[in-house]
């Protein structure tokens, strides 16, 4: 699993346009990234996406950790939370994981 942290607005759009990350583009067939900008809303701390068109040397999962504003204090927990999903779920259930904040 590869992990990317977003610390500012507009990072995701730039991340998807960056030539170094061109395999993440939706034009490359990665449909999990189509609505990524909207998926990372105010109540989402992180998201893990299974890639379907990765190269042999690339990770099959990509986690985007939202570190904007007050979410920066939860980035370490969120990163490990996303890793725990991959460690505990069966292969059939490993599609897309979204961690949302909830009122306790």
C-alpha positions in Angstrom: 0.0 0.0 0.0 1.3 3.4 -0.8 0.2 6.4 1.2 -0.2 10.1 0.3 -1.1 12.9 2.7 -3.0 15.9 1.5 -2.3 19.1 3.5 -4.0 21.8 1.3 -7.1 22.3 -0.9 -6.4 21.5 -4.5 -3.8 18.9 -3.7 -5.8 16.0 -5.1 -6.4 17.6 -8.5 -2.7 18.4 -8.7 -1.8 14.9 -7.6 -3.9 13.4 -10.3 -2.4 15.7 -13.0 1.2 15.2 -11.8 3.2 13.3 -14.5 5.0 11.2 -11.8 1.5 9.9 -10.8 0.2 9.5 -14.3 -0.9 5.9 -13.7 -3.5 7.2 -11.1 -5.3 9.1 -13.8 -8.8 8.0 -14.7 -7.8 8.1 -18.3 -5.4 5.2 -17.4 -8.5 3.2 -16.4 -8.3 3.8 -12.6 -12.0 4.4 -11.9 -11.5 4.5 -8.1 -10.0 8.0 -8.5 -12.9 9.5 -10.5 -14.7 11.2 -7.6 -11.7 11.5 -5.2 -12.0 15.2 -4.8 -15.6 14.9 -3.6 -14.9 11.7 -1.6 -12.6 13.6 0.7 -15.3 15.7 2.3 -15.3 17.3 5.8 -16.2 14.1 7.6 -13.7 11.8 5.8 -10.3 11.4 7.3 -8.9 8.9 4.8 -9.7 6.7 1.9 -8.0 3.5 0.6 -8.6 2.6 -3.0 -7.8 -0.7 -4.8 -6.1 -0.1 -8.1 -7.0 -2.2 -11.1 -4.5 -1.0 -13.7 -1.2 -0.8 -11.8 2.1 -1.9 -13.2 3.8 -5.0 -11.7 6.1 -2.9 -9.5 3.3 -0.6 -8.2 1.2 -1.1 -5.0 -2.3 -2.5 -5.5 -3.7 -0.1 -2.9 -3.4 3.6 -2.5 -4.4 5.5 0.7 -5.1 9.2 0.7 -4.9 10.7 4.2 -6.6 14.1 4.6 -4.5 16.3 6.8 -6.2 19.6 6.1 -7.2 21.8 9.0 -8.0 20.0 12.2 -7.6 16.6 10.6 -3.8 16.9 10.7 -3.8 15.7 14.4 -5.4 12.4 13.4 -3.1 11.6 10.4 -1.0 9.0 12.2 -4.1 7.2 13.5 -5.9 7.4 10.1 -2.9 6.0 8.3 -2.8 2.9 10.6 -6.5 2.6 10.5 -6.4 2.3 6.7 -3.6 -0.3 7.1 -5.7 -2.3 9.6 -8.5 -2.5 7.0 -6.1 -4.3 4.6 -4.8 -6.6 7.3 -8.2 -7.7 8.7 -10.5 -7.9 5.7 -10.8 -10.7 3.3 -9.7 -10.2 -0.4 -13.4 -10.0 -1.5 -14.1 -7.1 0.9 -11.0 -5.1 0.0 -12.6 -2.6 -2.4 -12.7 1.0 -1.1 -12.5 2.1 2.5 -13.6 5.5 3.8 -13.1 6.6 7.3 -15.7 9.2 8.4 -15.8 11.1 11.6 -18.8 10.4 13.8 -20.2 12.2 16.8 -19.8 10.2 20.0 
